[in-house]
Amino acid sequence: MITVNEIKNLSLFKKFKILTGKEYLSNTVTTAVILEYESSRINYAGYCYGYFVLVSYFFASTNTDLVHGTLRNLIQKKVSGIALKILPEEHLPQDIIELANENHVPILTFYEEFMEDLIININESMKTRAQYIIHEEKMNSILNEQKEPSEVERIALEINPDFKSKIIAANIVSKQDSTNLQVHTYFDSLMYHCVKEQQNKSWTFIKSDYDMILICSFDEDEVYGLHPLAYIKDIMTQNGFSPEQFYVGYVADPEDLCQLKDTVKKAQSASYVCKFKKQDTLSYKYVGVYKYAASIVADEILCDEISKKIQILEEYDKRHESSLIKTVLSFVNKNGDYTATSQECFQHTNTIRYRIKKVEQLLDLEESTAEEEIRMIVRCYHLLKQK
């Protein structure tokens, strides 16, 4: 399954123009077909939403009514989209354009590309997407369910039969606001490079929401002298990615394939901290105190508790037009130094002390450990914002 907008972003569709229906590019496509001139006399019984139809306008000079009738029929069937091969100087009748808008059917136009190549491009993309969705589901089952090491290894080998005994992992996060379309674009790029090379790989990219997980595997004797980050960046570059456009959290110490769950979770934790610190790369080894915050964020019950505490402070700030959240963030950032916090917040030190005490009261924190708990809440808050 793919959207018209995602088709528009495939390699062969880059030059396509949007004639009408830009607001309907989110239409879902499940089937892509070519409607030839000879087949345009059919009754269109099977055409419906989900169809993306390629039609040539070149026959309009010999039978204008038939070609226009074809377009009207497709539009009235509310297909998901139409790609029209048309000369640059030719134009569609206004009534067809209006009909397309009424029925929420986007029409794209092109001239140079071959229809058969376009169909192959769409079908390969949908096939690849189905595959990486399956891989994502398998990875989620490893990460979110309790499984024996042998079961983890079995599922990992279903994802990539060429995985070797030792692994490192990276969680790769776009520095731009990532969208579903952007993630699909990443994997379309991967499809292009993998099909071109056509060789088995001992590494695999796996979709994870709007991020990518890279699993790299090695034989026992290959891990000596390995430079994990350089290796990860090389694979990214070879597959069309610019490493500087991503935050990369990674696990540098090779672990057994059956430890895939722990390895990936560590890489994810490192990437969240990497993003928060605006640091290009970060090894899990140097995550520091945030590794404990990451374990809290990963726990559903504890994560819910943290979210509720933050919500209490946000609601208080909203009701009283105060700055408790801003103050505690600065307080933790300044390592509990009241003077430094007051300077950053442009407030008297006593005001900062009052605000911190207010936070302790609102969150019902134990006085003897309140400052430590505030620090951990803020660490978790930072990580939650990066997820």
C-alpha positions as CSV (number, residue, x, y, z in Angstrom):
1,M,0.0,0.0,0.0
2,I,1.2,3.5,-0.9
3,T,-0.2,7.0,-1.3
4,V,-0.3,9.1,-4.5
5,N,2.1,11.5,-2.8
6,E,4.5,8.7,-2.1
7,I,4.3,7.6,-5.7
8,K,5.0,11.2,-6.8
9,N,8.3,11.0,-4.8
10,L,9.5,7.7,-6.4
11,S,12.6,8.1,-8.6
12,L,10.8,7.8,-12.0
13,F,8.0,10.2,-10.9
14,K,10.2,13.2,-9.9
15,K,9.3,15.1,-13.1
16,F,5.6,14.6,-12.9
17,K,3.4,17.7,-12.6
18,I,0.3,18.0,-10.5
19,L,-2.5,19.2,-12.9
20,T,-5.2,19.2,-10.2
21,G,-6.1,17.7,-6.8
22,K,-3.0,18.5,-4.9
23,E,-5.0,18.3,-1.7
24,Y,-6.0,14.7,-2.4
25,L,-2.4,13.3,-2.8
26,S,-2.9,11.4,0.4
27,N,-5.3,9.0,-1.4
28,T,-4.2,5.4,-0.8
29,V,-3.1,3.2,-3.7
30,T,-3.4,-0.6,-3.6
31,T,-3.2,-1.3,-7.4
32,A,-1.5,0.4,-10.3
33,V,-2.6,-0.3,-13.9
34,I,-2.2,0.9,-17.4
35,L,-5.3,1.7,-19.4
36,E,-4.5,1.4,-23.0
37,Y,-6.5,3.0,-25.8
38,E,-7.8,-0.5,-27.0
39,S,-9.0,-1.4,-23.5
40,S,-10.7,1.9,-22.9
41,R,-14.0,0.6,-24.2
42,I,-14.5,-1.6,-21.1
43,N,-17.3,-0.9,-18.5
44,Y,-14.8,0.0,-15.7
45,A,-16.6,-2.4,-13.3
46,G,-13.4,-3.2,-11.4
47,Y,-12.1,0.3,-11.1
48,C,-12.6,2.0,-7.7
49,Y,-10.8,3.8,-4.9
50,G,-7.3,2.3,-4.5
51,Y,-6.6,2.2,-8.2
52,F,-3.8,4.4,-9.7
53,V,-4.4,4.5,-13.4
54,L,-1.9,5.4,-16.1
55,V,-3.6,6.7,-19.3
56,S,-2.2,8.1,-22.5
57,Y,-3.7,11.2,-24.0
58,F,-1.8,10.7,-27.3
59,F,-4.8,9.1,-28.9
60,A,-7.1,12.1,-28.3
61,S,-6.2,13.4,-31.8
62,T,-7.9,10.3,-33.3
63,N,-10.8,9.9,-30.9
64,T,-11.2,12.8,-28.5
65,D,-14.6,11.7,-27.2
66,L,-13.4,8.2,-26.3
67,V,-10.3,9.4,-24.4
68,H,-12.3,12.1,-22.5
69,G,-15.0,9.5,-21.8
70,T,-12.3,7.2,-20.3
71,L,-11.1,10.0,-18.0
72,R,-14.7,10.9,-16.9
73,N,-15.5,7.2,-16.2
74,L,-12.3,6.8,-14.1
75,I,-13.0,10.0,-12.2
76,Q,-16.6,9.0,-11.5
77,K,-15.4,5.7,-10.2
78,K,-13.3,7.7,-7.7
79,V,-10.0,6.1,-8.4
80,S,-7.2,7.1,-6.1
81,G,-5.3,8.9,-8.9
82,I,-4.6,9.3,-12.6
83,A,-1.3,9.7,-14.3
84,L,-1.8,11.2,-17.8
85,K,0.8,11.0,-20.5
86,I,0.2,14.2,-22.4
87,L,2.2,16.6,-24.7
88,P,3.3,19.7,-22.8
89,E,1.3,22.0,-25.1
90,E,-2.0,20.0,-24.8
91,H,-4.6,20.8,-22.2
92,L,-7.5,18.9,-20.6
93,P,-11.1,20.3,-20.9
94,Q,-12.0,22.4,-17.8
95,D,-15.1,20.2,-17.1
96,I,-12.8,17.1,-16.6
97,I,-10.6,19.1,-14.2
98,E,-13.7,20.3,-12.2
99,L,-15.1,16.7,-12.2
100,A,-11.7,15.4,-10.8
101,N,-11.8,18.0,-8.0
102,E,-15.5,17.2,-7.2
103,N,-14.6,13.5,-6.8
104,H,-11.2,14.0,-5.0
105,V,-9.2,12.5,-7.8
106,P,-5.7,14.0,-8.3
107,I,-4.4,14.1,-11.9
108,L,-0.6,14.0,-12.5
109,T,0.8,14.6,-16.0
110,F,4.0,13.4,-17.6
111,Y,5.5,13.1,-21.1
112,E,8.9,11.3,-21.4
113,E,8.6,8.2,-19.1
114,F,7.5,4.8,-20.3
115,M,4.4,3.5,-18.7
116,E,5.8,-0.1,-18.2
117,D,8.8,1.4,-16.3
118,L,6.4,3.4,-14.1
119,I,4.3,0.4,-13.2
120,I,7.5,-1.6,-12.3
121,N,8.7,1.3,-10.1
122,I,5.4,1.4,-8.2
123,N,5.1,-2.3,-7.8
124,E,8.7,-2.7,-6.6
125,S,8.1,0.1,-4.1
126,M,4.9,-1.5,-2.7
127,K,6.6,-4.9,-2.5
128,T,9.5,-3.4,-0.6
129,R,7.2,-1.6,1.7
130,A,5.3,-4.7,2.5
131,Q,8.6,-6.4,3.3
132,Y,9.9,-3.7,5.6
133,I,6.6,-3.5,7.4
134,I,6.9,-7.3,8.0
135,H,10.4,-6.7,9.3
136,E,9.2,-3.9,11.6
137,E,6.5,-6.2,13.0
138,K,9.1,-8.9,13.7
139,M,11.5,-6.4,15.3
140,N,8.6,-5.1,17.5
141,S,7.8,-8.6,18.6
142,I,11.5,-9.0,19.7
143,L,11.5,-5.6,21.5
144,N,8.1,-5.8,23.2
145,E,7.6,-9.4,24.1
146,Q,9.4,-11.8,26.4
147,K,11.3,-14.4,24.3
148,E,13.9,-17.0,24.8
149,P,17.3,-16.2,23.3
150,S,16.8,-19.0,20.7
151,E,13.5,-17.5,19.6
152,V,15.1,-14.1,19.3
153,E,17.8,-15.6,17.1
154,R,15.2,-17.4,15.0
155,I,13.2,-14.3,14.3
156,A,16.4,-12.3,13.6
157,L,17.3,-14.8,10.9
158,E,13.8,-14.5,9.4
159,I,14.5,-10.8,9.0
160,N,17.9,-11.6,7.4
161,P,19.1,-15.2,6.9
162,D,22.6,-13.8,6.3
163,F,23.0,-12.4,9.8
164,K,26.2,-13.7,11.5
165,S,26.9,-14.6,15.1
166,K,28.0,-11.1,16.4
167,I,26.1,-7.8,16.0
168,I,26.3,-4.1,16.6
169,A,23.3,-1.8,16.1
170,A,22.5,1.8,15.4
171,N,19.3,3.8,15.8
172,I,19.2,6.5,13.1
173,V,17.0,9.6,13.6
174,S,16.5,12.3,11.0
175,K,17.5,15.8,12.1
176,Q,14.5,17.1,10.2
177,D,10.9,16.5,11.4
178,S,10.4,13.1,10.0
179,T,7.1,12.0,8.4
180,N,5.7,8.8,7.2
181,L,6.5,9.9,3.6
182,Q,10.1,10.7,4.6
183,V,10.6,7.2,6.1
184,H,9.1,5.6,2.9
185,T,11.5,7.7,0.9
186,Y,14.4,6.3,2.9
187,F,13.4,2.8,2.2
188,D,12.7,3.5,-1.5
189,S,16.3,4.7,-1.7
190,L,17.4,1.5,0.0
191,M,15.4,-0.6,-2.5
192,Y,17.1,1.2,-5.3
193,H,20.6,0.5,-4.0
194,C,19.9,-3.1,-2.9
195,V,18.3,-4.0,-6.3
196,K,21.2,-2.4,-8.1
197,E,23.9,-4.4,-6.2
198,Q,21.9,-7.6,-6.0
199,Q,24.0,-9.3,-3.4
200,N,23.4,-10.8,0.1
201,K,24.1,-8.5,3.0
202,S,25.1,-9.3,6.6
203,W,23.4,-6.1,7.6
204,T,19.8,-4.8,7.5
205,F,17.9,-1.5,7.9
206,I,14.7,-1.9,9.7
207,K,11.9,0.7,9.9
208,S,11.0,1.7,13.5
209,D,8.2,4.2,13.5
210,Y,9.9,7.3,12.0
211,D,13.4,6.1,12.7
212,M,15.7,3.4,11.2
213,I,17.5,0.6,13.0
214,L,20.7,-0.7,11.4
215,I,21.8,-4.1,12.4
216,C,25.3,-5.1,11.4
217,S,26.6,-8.6,11.9
218,F,30.0,-10.2,11.9
219,D,31.8,-13.5,12.4
220,E,33.8,-13.9,15.6
221,D,37.1,-13.3,13.9
222,E,35.8,-10.1,12.1
223,V,35.1,-8.1,15.3
224,Y,38.8,-7.5,16.1
225,G,40.0,-4.2,14.8
226,L,36.4,-3.2,14.0
227,H,35.6,0.6,14.0
228,P,31.9,0.5,14.6
229,L,31.0,4.1,13.9
230,A,33.1,4.3,10.7
231,Y,31.5,1.0,9.6
232,I,28.0,2.3,10.2
233,K,28.6,5.5,8.4
234,D,30.1,3.7,5.4
235,I,26.9,1.6,5.1
236,M,24.7,4.6,5.3
237,T,26.8,6.4,2.7
238,Q,26.8,3.4,0.3
239,N,23.0,3.3,0.5
240,G,22.4,7.0,-0.4
241,F,22.2,8.5,3.1
242,S,24.3,11.5,4.3
243,P,25.2,10.6,7.9
244,E,25.4,14.3,8.8
245,Q,21.6,14.6,8.2
246,F,20.9,12.1,11.0
247,Y,21.5,11.6,14.7
248,V,23.1,8.2,15.2
249,G,23.0,6.4,18.5
250,Y,24.9,3.1,18.4
251,V,26.2,0.2,20.4
252,A,30.0,-0.3,19.7
253,D,30.7,-3.5,21.6
254,P,29.6,-6.5,19.5
255,E,27.1,-8.8,21.2
256,D,25.6,-12.2,20.3
257,L,22.7,-12.3,17.8
258,C,20.4,-13.7,20.5
259,Q,20.9,-10.4,22.4
260,L,19.4,-8.4,19.7
261,K,16.7,-6.9,21.9
262,D,19.1,-5.4,24.4
263,T,21.4,-4.2,21.6
264,V,18.7,-2.4,19.8
265,K,17.2,-0.9,23.0
266,K,20.6,0.5,23.9
267,A,21.0,2.0,20.5
268,Q,17.6,3.6,20.7
269,S,18.5,5.1,24.1
270,A,21.7,6.5,22.8
271,S,19.9,8.1,19.8
272,Y,17.3,9.8,22.1
273,V,20.1,11.3,24.2
274,C,22.0,12.1,21.0
275,K,19.0,14.1,19.7
276,F,18.5,15.9,23.0
277,K,22.1,17.0,23.1
278,K,22.1,17.9,19.4
279,Q,25.2,15.6,19.1
280,D,25.7,13.9,15.7
281,T,26.7,10.5,17.1
282,L,26.8,8.9,20.5
283,S,27.8,5.5,21.7
284,Y,25.7,3.9,24.4
285,K,28.9,3.5,26.4
286,Y,28.8,7.3,26.9
287,V,25.1,7.9,27.6
288,G,25.8,8.3,31.3
289,V,23.0,8.9,33.7
290,Y,20.5,9.0,30.8
291,K,20.6,5.3,30.5
292,Y,18.7,5.1,33.8
293,A,16.2,7.6,32.6
294,A,15.8,5.6,29.3
295,S,14.8,2.5,31.3
296,I,12.1,4.6,33.1
297,V,10.8,6.0,29.8
298,A,10.7,2.4,28.4
299,D,8.5,1.2,31.2
300,E,4.9,1.9,30.5
301,I,3.8,2.4,34.1
302,L,6.8,4.6,35.1
303,C,6.5,6.6,31.8
304,D,2.9,7.3,32.6
305,E,3.8,8.6,36.0
306,I,6.4,10.9,34.6
307,S,4.0,12.2,32.0
308,K,1.4,13.0,34.7
309,K,3.9,14.8,36.8
310,I,5.0,17.0,33.9
311,Q,1.3,17.6,33.1
312,I,0.7,18.9,36.7
313,L,3.5,21.4,36.2
314,E,2.3,22.4,32.7
315,E,-1.3,22.9,34.0
316,Y,0.0,25.0,36.9
317,D,2.1,27.2,34.6
318,K,-0.9,27.7,32.3
319,R,-3.3,28.6,35.1
320,H,-0.9,31.0,36.9
321,E,1.2,32.2,34.0
322,S,4.2,31.0,35.8
323,S,7.5,29.3,34.7
324,L,7.9,26.2,36.8
325,I,8.8,24.0,33.8
326,K,11.4,26.5,32.5
327,T,12.8,26.8,36.0
328,V,13.3,23.1,36.7
329,L,14.8,22.6,33.3
330,S,17.3,25.3,33.9
331,F,17.9,24.1,37.5
332,V,18.8,20.6,36.3
333,N,20.9,21.9,33.4
334,K,22.9,24.0,35.9
335,N,23.4,21.0,38.2
336,G,21.3,22.3,41.0
337,D,23.1,25.6,41.2
338,Y,20.6,28.2,42.4
339,T,22.8,31.2,41.5
340,A,23.4,30.0,37.9
341,T,19.7,29.1,37.5
342,S,18.7,32.6,38.7
343,Q,21.1,34.2,36.2
344,E,19.7,32.1,33.3
345,C,16.1,32.7,34.2
346,F,16.7,36.4,35.1
347,Q,15.1,35.9,38.5
348,H,16.2,36.5,42.1
349,T,17.8,33.4,43.8
350,N,15.0,33.4,46.3
351,T,12.4,33.2,43.5
352,I,14.2,30.2,42.1
353,R,14.2,28.5,45.6
354,Y,10.5,29.3,45.9
355,R,9.7,27.7,42.5
356,I,11.7,24.6,43.2
357,K,9.9,24.2,46.5
358,K,6.6,24.7,44.7
359,V,7.5,21.9,42.3
360,E,8.3,19.6,45.3
361,Q,4.9,20.4,46.8
362,L,2.9,20.0,43.6
363,L,4.5,16.7,42.8
364,D,4.3,15.5,46.5
365,L,8.0,14.6,46.6
366,E,9.9,13.4,49.6
367,E,11.9,16.3,50.9
368,S,15.1,14.3,51.5
369,T,15.3,13.1,47.9
370,A,13.3,15.8,46.1
371,E,16.2,17.3,44.2
372,E,17.4,13.9,42.9
373,E,13.8,13.0,41.8
374,I,13.4,16.4,40.1
375,R,16.7,15.7,38.2
376,M,15.4,12.2,37.1
377,I,12.0,13.6,36.1
378,V,13.7,16.2,33.9
379,R,16.0,13.6,32.3
380,C,13.0,11.5,31.5
381,Y,11.1,14.6,30.2
382,H,14.0,15.3,27.7
383,L,13.9,11.7,26.4
384,L,10.1,11.7,26.1
385,K,10.3,14.7,23.9
386,Q,12.7,12.9,21.6
387,K,10.6,9.8,21.1
